[in-house]
Amino acid sequence: PRVLRELGWEVVAINDRVDGRFAHLPDPLAPSAREDLVRAMRRFDCDAGFALDGDGDRAVCVLPSGEALDPGGLTLFLLDAMARRRML
């Protein structure tokens, strides 16, 4: 969330407490693991969501439709946002 806030984005965090318990399967690539995220995105009218695995070494960008961008798409998404803010 800190990086996204530094990009100037409003952040709504869900299931963000690191306590060893998981609200769902800790695999961001599994569609069932993104259901809570997609519901929250629709509730708060978010443009994008980010899902990470249990130890943070895998992440996907999720669109409001529930579609997950591949890891390369996530990189491009973040680079575009950074370029728009002249952070690169």
Backbone as JSON Lines, residues from 0, in Angstrom:
{"i":0,"aa":"P","n":[0.8,-1.23,0.0],"ca":[0.0,0.0,0.0],"c":[0.83,1.28,0.0]}
{"i":1,"aa":"R","n":[1.99,1.23,0.66],"ca":[2.81,2.45,0.74],"c":[3.25,2.92,-0.65]}
{"i":2,"aa":"V","n":[3.69,1.99,-1.49],"ca":[4.14,2.37,-2.84],"c":[2.99,2.97,-3.63]}
{"i":3,"aa":"L","n":[1.82,2.35,-3.54],"ca":[0.67,2.86,-4.28],"c":[0.26,4.23,-3.77]}
{"i":4,"aa":"R","n":[0.33,4.43,-2.47],"ca":[0.0,5.75,-1.91],"c":[1.01,6.8,-2.39]}
{"i":5,"aa":"E","n":[2.29,6.39,-2.51],"ca":[3.3,7.31,-3.02],"c":[3.05,7.68,-4.48]}
{"i":6,"aa":"L","n":[2.35,6.79,-5.21],"ca":[1.96,7.09,-6.58],"c":[0.75,8.04,-6.61]}
{"i":7,"aa":"G","n":[0.21,8.33,-5.43],"ca":[-0.92,9.23,-5.35],"c":[-2.27,8.53,-5.41]}
{"i":8,"aa":"W","n":[-2.27,7.23,-5.27],"ca":[-3.51,6.45,-5.36],"c":[-4.17,6.33,-3.99]}
{"i":9,"aa":"E","n":[-5.47,6.27,-4.0],"ca":[-6.21,5.96,-2.79],"c":[-6.17,4.44,-2.64]}
{"i":10,"aa":"V","n":[-5.9,3.96,-1.45],"ca":[-5.74,2.52,-1.22],"c":[-6.77,2.04,-0.22]}
{"i":11,"aa":"V","n":[-7.44,0.95,-0.57],"ca":[-8.34,0.24,0.33],"c":[-7.71,-1.14,0.51]}
{"i":12,"aa":"A","n":[-7.24,-1.44,1.7],"ca":[-6.57,-2.72,1.95],"c":[-7.55,-3.7,2.58]}
{"i":13,"aa":"I","n":[-7.51,-4.95,2.1],"ca":[-8.31,-6.02,2.7],"c":[-7.39,-7.21,2.96]}
{"i":14,"aa":"N","n":[-7.71,-7.99,3.96],"ca":[-6.92,-9.19,4.28],"c":[-5.43,-8.87,4.32]}
{"i":15,"aa":"D","n":[-5.07,-7.75,4.94],"ca":[-3.68,-7.3,4.9],"c":[-2.9,-7.53,6.2]}
{"i":16,"aa":"R","n":[-3.46,-8.26,7.12],"ca":[-2.74,-8.55,8.37],"c":[-1.93,-9.83,8.2]}
{"i":17,"aa":"V","n":[-0.66,-9.73,8.52],"ca":[0.22,-10.89,8.41],"c":[0.18,-11.63,9.74]}
{"i":18,"aa":"D","n":[-0.64,-12.68,9.79],"ca":[-0.77,-13.43,11.04],"c":[-0.77,-14.95,10.81]}
{"i":19,"aa":"G","n":[-0.45,-15.38,9.59],"ca":[-0.38,-16.81,9.31],"c":[-1.71,-17.45,8.96]}
{"i":20,"aa":"R","n":[-2.79,-16.69,9.09],"ca":[-4.11,-17.21,8.71],"c":[-4.48,-16.6,7.36]}
{"i":21,"aa":"F","n":[-5.18,-17.36,6.57],"ca":[-5.57,-16.89,5.24],"c":[-7.08,-16.91,5.11]}
{"i":22,"aa":"A","n":[-7.63,-15.85,4.54],"ca":[-9.07,-15.77,4.32],"c":[-9.48,-16.64,3.14]}
{"i":23,"aa":"H","n":[-8.51,-17.08,2.34],"ca":[-8.75,-17.88,1.14],"c":[-7.44,-18.54,0.75]}
{"i":24,"aa":"L","n":[-7.45,-19.27,-0.34],"ca":[-6.24,-19.9,-0.87],"c":[-5.19,-18.81,-1.1]}
{"i":25,"aa":"P","n":[-3.97,-18.95,-0.57],"ca":[-2.96,-17.89,-0.72],"c":[-2.25,-17.92,-2.08]}
{"i":26,"aa":"D","n":[-3.01,-18.05,-3.15],"ca":[-2.45,-18.08,-4.5],"c":[-3.17,-17.03,-5.34]}
{"i":27,"aa":"P","n":[-2.53,-15.89,-5.62],"ca":[-3.22,-14.82,-6.34],"c":[-3.61,-15.18,-7.76]}
{"i":28,"aa":"L","n":[-3.06,-16.25,-8.29],"ca":[-3.41,-16.66,-9.65],"c":[-4.7,-17.48,-9.69]}
{"i":29,"aa":"A","n":[-5.15,-17.98,-8.56],"ca":[-6.39,-18.77,-8.5],"c":[-7.59,-17.82,-8.47]}
{"i":30,"aa":"P","n":[-8.51,-17.94,-9.43],"ca":[-9.67,-17.04,-9.45],"c":[-10.44,-17.04,-8.13]}
{"i":31,"aa":"S","n":[-10.55,-18.16,-7.46],"ca":[-11.3,-18.2,-6.19],"c":[-10.63,-17.35,-5.11]}
{"i":32,"aa":"A","n":[-9.32,-17.17,-5.21],"ca":[-8.59,-16.38,-4.23],"c":[-8.81,-14.88,-4.42]}
{"i":33,"aa":"R","n":[-9.36,-14.49,-5.56],"ca":[-9.57,-13.07,-5.85],"c":[-11.01,-12.62,-5.63]}
{"i":34,"aa":"E","n":[-11.89,-13.52,-5.21],"ca":[-13.31,-13.17,-5.07],"c":[-13.54,-12.03,-4.09]}
{"i":35,"aa":"D","n":[-12.91,-12.08,-2.9],"ca":[-13.06,-11.0,-1.92],"c":[-12.56,-9.68,-2.49]}
{"i":36,"aa":"L","n":[-11.44,-9.75,-3.2],"ca":[-10.85,-8.54,-3.78],"c":[-11.79,-7.92,-4.81]}
{"i":37,"aa":"V","n":[-12.34,-8.73,-5.7],"ca":[-13.23,-8.21,-6.73],"c":[-14.49,-7.6,-6.1]}
{"i":38,"aa":"R","n":[-15.03,-8.24,-5.07],"ca":[-16.2,-7.68,-4.37],"c":[-15.85,-6.31,-3.76]}
{"i":39,"aa":"A","n":[-14.7,-6.22,-3.12],"ca":[-14.28,-4.95,-2.51],"c":[-14.05,-3.88,-3.58]}
{"i":40,"aa":"M","n":[-13.47,-4.29,-4.71],"ca":[-13.24,-3.33,-5.8],"c":[-14.55,-2.75,-6.31]}
{"i":41,"aa":"R","n":[-15.55,-3.6,-6.43],"ca":[-16.86,-3.13,-6.9],"c":[-17.52,-2.24,-5.84]}
{"i":42,"aa":"R","n":[-17.39,-2.63,-4.57],"ca":[-18.0,-1.85,-3.49],"c":[-17.41,-0.44,-3.41]}
{"i":43,"aa":"F","n":[-16.09,-0.34,-3.56],"ca":[-15.41,0.95,-3.44],"c":[-15.13,1.61,-4.79]}
{"i":44,"aa":"D","n":[-15.65,1.02,-5.87],"ca":[-15.48,1.56,-7.23],"c":[-14.0,1.75,-7.57]}
{"i":45,"aa":"C","n":[-13.21,0.73,-7.36],"ca":[-11.76,0.78,-7.61],"c":[-11.47,0.51,-9.09]}
{"i":46,"aa":"D","n":[-10.41,1.11,-9.57],"ca":[-9.97,0.9,-10.95],"c":[-9.13,-0.36,-11.09]}
{"i":47,"aa":"A","n":[-8.46,-0.75,-10.03],"ca":[-7.6,-1.94,-10.07],"c":[-7.41,-2.46,-8.65]}
{"i":48,"aa":"G","n":[-7.03,-3.7,-8.57],"ca":[-6.72,-4.31,-7.29],"c":[-5.44,-5.12,-7.42]}
{"i":49,"aa":"F","n":[-4.8,-5.37,-6.32],"ca":[-3.57,-6.14,-6.33],"c":[-3.69,-7.28,-5.33]}
{"i":50,"aa":"A","n":[-3.37,-8.47,-5.78],"ca":[-3.42,-9.65,-4.93],"c":[-2.02,-10.23,-4.84]}
{"i":51,"aa":"L","n":[-1.61,-10.56,-3.61],"ca":[-0.29,-11.13,-3.37],"c":[-0.45,-12.5,-2.74]}
{"i":52,"aa":"D","n":[0.57,-13.32,-2.88],"ca":[0.54,-14.62,-2.22],"c":[0.97,-14.45,-0.77]}
{"i":53,"aa":"G","n":[1.02,-15.55,-0.05],"ca":[1.29,-15.51,1.38],"c":[2.6,-14.87,1.78]}
{"i":54,"aa":"D","n":[3.65,-15.04,0.97],"ca":[4.94,-14.45,1.36],"c":[5.35,-13.28,0.47]}
{"i":55,"aa":"G","n":[4.46,-12.86,-0.42],"ca":[4.69,-11.64,-1.2],"c":[5.59,-11.78,-2.4]}
{"i":56,"aa":"D","n":[5.92,-13.01,-2.82],"ca":[6.8,-13.13,-3.98],"c":[6.04,-13.29,-5.29]}
{"i":57,"aa":"R","n":[4.71,-13.35,-5.23],"ca":[3.88,-13.36,-6.43],"c":[2.75,-12.36,-6.25]}
{"i":58,"aa":"A","n":[2.5,-11.6,-7.29],"ca":[1.43,-10.61,-7.23],"c":[0.79,-10.51,-8.6]}
{"i":59,"aa":"V","n":[-0.48,-10.21,-8.61],"ca":[-1.18,-9.95,-9.86],"c":[-2.01,-8.68,-9.71]}
{"i":60,"aa":"C","n":[-2.19,-8.01,-10.82],"ca":[-3.08,-6.86,-10.88],"c":[-4.42,-7.39,-11.36]}
{"i":61,"aa":"V","n":[-5.48,-7.01,-10.67],"ca":[-6.82,-7.5,-10.98],"c":[-7.67,-6.32,-11.46]}
{"i":62,"aa":"L","n":[-8.36,-6.54,-12.57],"ca":[-9.26,-5.53,-13.12],"c":[-10.64,-5.7,-12.49]}
{"i":63,"aa":"P","n":[-11.5,-4.68,-12.55],"ca":[-12.82,-4.79,-11.96],"c":[-13.64,-5.98,-12.47]}
{"i":64,"aa":"S","n":[-13.32,-6.46,-13.67],"ca":[-14.02,-7.62,-14.23],"c":[-13.62,-8.91,-13.52]}
{"i":65,"aa":"G","n":[-12.55,-8.86,-12.73],"ca":[-12.02,-10.05,-12.07],"c":[-10.86,-10.67,-12.84]}
{"i":66,"aa":"E","n":[-10.61,-10.16,-14.05],"ca":[-9.5,-10.66,-14.86],"c":[-8.18,-10.25,-14.22]}
{"i":67,"aa":"A","n":[-7.24,-11.17,-14.17],"ca":[-5.91,-10.87,-13.62],"c":[-4.92,-10.67,-14.76]}
{"i":68,"aa":"L","n":[-4.17,-9.6,-14.68],"ca":[-3.1,-9.38,-15.66],"c":[-1.95,-10.32,-15.35]}
{"i":69,"aa":"D","n":[-1.27,-10.76,-16.37],"ca":[-0.1,-11.6,-16.13],"c":[0.98,-10.75,-15.48]}
{"i":70,"aa":"P","n":[2.01,-11.36,-14.89],"ca":[3.04,-10.57,-14.19],"c":[3.67,-9.49,-15.05]}
{"i":71,"aa":"G","n":[3.87,-9.74,-16.34],"ca":[4.41,-8.71,-17.22],"c":[3.45,-7.55,-17.35]}
{"i":72,"aa":"G","n":[2.16,-7.85,-17.38],"ca":[1.14,-6.8,-17.44],"c":[1.15,-5.95,-16.19]}
{"i":73,"aa":"L","n":[1.38,-6.58,-15.05],"ca":[1.48,-5.83,-13.78],"c":[2.65,-4.87,-13.83]}
{"i":74,"aa":"T","n":[3.78,-5.32,-14.32],"ca":[4.95,-4.46,-14.43],"c":[4.66,-3.26,-15.32]}
{"i":75,"aa":"L","n":[4.04,-3.51,-16.47],"ca":[3.7,-2.41,-17.37],"c":[2.7,-1.46,-16.75]}
{"i":76,"aa":"F","n":[1.73,-1.99,-16.03],"ca":[0.72,-1.17,-15.36],"c":[1.39,-0.21,-14.37]}
{"i":77,"aa":"L","n":[2.3,-0.74,-13.56],"ca":[2.98,0.1,-12.56],"c":[3.94,1.09,-13.21]}
{"i":78,"aa":"L","n":[4.66,0.65,-14.24],"ca":[5.57,1.58,-14.92],"c":[4.81,2.72,-15.58]}
{"i":79,"aa":"D","n":[3.65,2.43,-16.16],"ca":[2.83,3.47,-16.76],"c":[2.38,4.47,-15.7]}
{"i":80,"aa":"A","n":[1.93,3.97,-14.55],"ca":[1.5,4.86,-13.47],"c":[2.65,5.72,-12.98]}
{"i":81,"aa":"M","n":[3.83,5.12,-12.86],"ca":[4.98,5.88,-12.4],"c":[5.38,6.93,-13.43]}
{"i":82,"aa":"A","n":[5.34,6.6,-14.7],"ca":[5.69,7.55,-15.75],"c":[4.72,8.72,-15.77]}
{"i":83,"aa":"R","n":[3.44,8.44,-15.56],"ca":[2.44,9.51,-15.54],"c":[2.69,10.48,-14.38]}
{"i":84,"aa":"R","n":[3.25,9.99,-13.31],"ca":[3.57,10.83,-12.13],"c":[4.99,11.37,-12.21]}
{"i":85,"aa":"R","n":[5.66,11.09,-13.33],"ca":[7.05,11.52,-13.55],"c":[7.98,11.02,-12.46]}
{"i":86,"aa":"M","n":[7.76,9.76,-12.06],"ca":[8.6,9.15,-11.04],"c":[9.75,8.36,-11.65]}
{"i":87,"aa":"L","n":[9.77,8.25,-12.97],"ca":[10.84,7.49,-13.63],"c":[11.86,8.43,-14.23]}
